[in-house]
Amino acid sequence: MEASEGCCSIQLIDGDGAFNVAGIEQFIKGVKLGEFGLSYAVVSIMGPQSSGKSTLLNHLFRTNFREMDAFRGRSQTTKGIWMARCAGLEPCTIVMDLEGTDGRERGEDDTAFEKQSALFALAVSDIVLINMWCHDIGREQAANKPLLKTVFQVMMRLFSPRKTTLMFVIRDKTRTPLENLEPVLREDIQKIWDSVPKPQAHKETPLSDFFNVEVVALSSYEEKEEQFKEQVASLRQRFHQSIAPGGLAGDRRGVVPASGFSFSAQEIWKVIKENKDLDLPAHKVMVATVRCEEIANEKYAVFSTNEEWCRLEEAVQSGLVPGFGKSLNSILDNCLSEYDIEVAYFDEGVRSAKQKQLQEKLLQLVQPAFQSALGHVRSGTLDKFKEAFDKALNGGEGFSAATKNCVESYMAQFDEACADIVVEKANWDTSKVREKLRRDIDAHVTSVRAAKLSELTTSYQEKLKEALAGPVEALLDEANSDTWPAIRKLLWRETESAVSGFSAAISGYDMDEQTRQNMSTSLEDYARGVVEAKAKEEAGRVLIRMKDRFTTLFSRDSDSMPRIWTGKEDIRAITKTSRSASLKLLSVMAATRLDDQDVDNIEKTLSFALDDSSGTNTKDRSITVVDPLASSTWEQVPSSKTLISPVQCKSLWRQFKMETEYHVSQAISAQEANKRNNNWLPPPWAIVALVVLGFNEFMTLLRNPLYLGIIFVGFLLVKALWVQLDVSNEFSNGLLPGLISLSTRFLPTVMNIVRKLAEEAQNPAPNNAQRNPSGSNQNVVTARSNMSSSASSNATLSEKASSNVTSLENGSEYSSPTKNE
């Protein structure tokens, strides 16, 4: 590349037809051609070799093309096609200097390259300068005729001509006025046009449809240099604003944008070299396609590395970014605007299609970030809804009102947040995310409703349990004929109260009538279940209850005072009453009776089978009648209401009787002991026998008082030995151990007593106080003797009482042991 102040030049196509791709790219960057859009013009020049083309261009456009050295002879100076930018012209003007025609260097082989370069110049140029000598005008075989034929012939290969301006520059103008030369030149041009073979589509097409013809004349540069320069300067003014309306190239067509000029020139030369017809509209579309795609790819790459976009993409991964949509839309708009600016001059259809593709690629790139932002909006809205919903419920707001207000509010907030992150170019549908949010909100509302209803149900169940369990237990403890009616009344009253309150409490939870009815029914069933469970629990303790009731009735009188068995009580009647009450309790606990229509004969069956006071003898009954308790179910009572089966009742009654016999035997023993204590005198016949048989001994004692004193002294000695040896205590361990122990202690005890008597005889007691201890000892001995005697007597009576229990239960008359004796 050659350069000078204000311009630069390169060899675009060398003499062998090779296109300088790297050179034109560097040239376009150097002159910043891509920034001019359509505001640029291309001027080319063609003409015979050594006709002064380069010299004209250098003076006209201030370029630095190589000129012929006249002192070295006339020879080829420009080889191939050279390109340079004009200095000081607006708009930006690119000049191409073509290799001259009819040169001796190429000889007869110049025709191919001549046509190729001419076609290239016509395809890319807005203005074509045709350099020709003045003295050739009017000649039939002059050099300008082959050149014009070449231009017109190759023009036919352009399917859609660009309406190129042909400026004929007449060099070395003679004295003949231009007004006389121009008509002759135009006539020659028209003849050449008419003689050129044309395709069928352009048979009648006039020359003016393809070309604007301009004619200028210049003086000889060598002979009239100053005049030549003045004329060139005047001509230069015509190239200012050459593409403006009315300018030299004001009506040009099919202009390629400056940014696509390099690619367009390459492709045109490629088609020309392949000797193909050049379809300029298709070529224009092809150039637009390639360049628009390149620009779109550049913009996509710039967008993907944009710092603002990268920060936005990174930030949205961790949370919602305020103003996400505004920022993203701004970045996208900037990218697409830059694309639109750079492709503004390319084919509209192509640039629109490529913009759409670029937009789709950009939207695919940003969609994950948008989805992340949308997900943050959904999750954030859901979290805020949960918080606000719980706060509203805790603040006392009704469930239905809280649900309606919160759902409407936060769905509206979601819509606003979606509007904030929406990508205007995308038109992405957020309805599915909105539906998912609504489903999540509905699921949360449902779960909260279920939790609240469960809590409410549990609360009322606890109230029912508290209101029913204790009273039912108390009623069953006092089991009688009114127990189950009272339980039914209690159950109905508490259930009605609880169901009424529960129905009012759940009325604000947006439920259909069937669901509310089901929940109320479930609460009623729970209340019934509490009663049944408590009845079943109490049925498991029925034996304890029966024994407690028997003990209470048997051991206490009608005033609830403990009974004292004085011997006047009718133990048999008391036992019967107590057992009947226990049997009544068993019949009450045998089955649940929570329905008014529940009727059974359990009590009669138990009384008939278990009551010993029944009119028919048990022995006879067992022979003639089948045992009604030999069954696992009660008559007229379903198994679901049975608490204690008949077989279990029979077993419980047997165990009950065995465990209560002790109380009866204890009562009988106490009664017999009381009667024995009250009858301490021997029978009258024994008294009479003692008087008759002991009369002689009594008279002997009266006649001889000494015997009485000896007996008294002996009594005292025996009493003293009894106390000292603690005979009653020794024999408490058994007869044989007691005898062994007494035999070892008898002699030392006698010796001790004798010694004490001797000491007392030698030292009489000074006062009566010393005698008191012995008197106390005697009292103690007497008390212990009485206790021992009473215990042995009670044991004897207890053994006799236990033998009489069986006869009492069988209905035999009770008789005292004294009478039996």
Secondary structure, 3 states (H helix, E strand, C coil): CEEECCEEEEEEECCCCCECHHHHHHHHHHHCHHHHCCCEEEEEEECECCCCHHHHHHHHHCCCCCCCCHHHCCCCCCCCEEEEECCCCCCEEEEEEECCECCCCCHHHHHHHHHHHHHHHHHHCCEEEEEEEHHHCCCCCCCHHHHHHHHHHHHCCECCCCCEEEEEEEECCCCCCHHHHHHHHHHHHHHHHHHCCCCHHHCCCCHHHCEEEEEEECCCCCCCHHHHHHHHHHHHHHCCCCCCCCCCCCCCCCCCCHHHHHHHHHHHHHHHHCCCCECHHHHHHHHHHHHHHHHHHHHHHHHHCCHHHHHHHHHHHHCCCCCHHHHHHHHHHHHHHHHHHHCCCCCHHHHHHHHHHHHHHHHHHHHHHHHHHHHHHHHHHHHHHHHHHHHHHHCCCCHHHHHHHHHHHHHHHHHHHHHHHCCCCCCCCCHHHHHHHHHHHHHHHHHHHHHHHHHHHHHHHHHHHHHHHHHHHHHHHCCCCCHHHHHHHHHHHHHHHHHHHHHHHHCCCCCCHHHHHHHHHHHHHHHHHHHHHHHHHHHHCHHHHHHHHHHHHHHECCCCCECCCCCCCCHHHHHHHHHHHHHHHHHHHCECCCCCCCCCCHHHHHHHHHCCCCCCCHHHHHHHCCCCCCCCCCCCCCHHHECCCHHHHHHHHHHHHHHHHHHHHHHHHHHHHHHHHHCCCCCHHHHHHHHHHCHHHHHHHHHCHHHHHHHHHHHHHHHHHHHHHCHHHHHCCCHHHHHHHHHHHHHHHHHHHHHHHHHHHHCCCCCHHHCHHHHHHHHHHHHHHHHHHHHHHHHHHHHHHHHHHHHHHCCCCCCCHHHHC
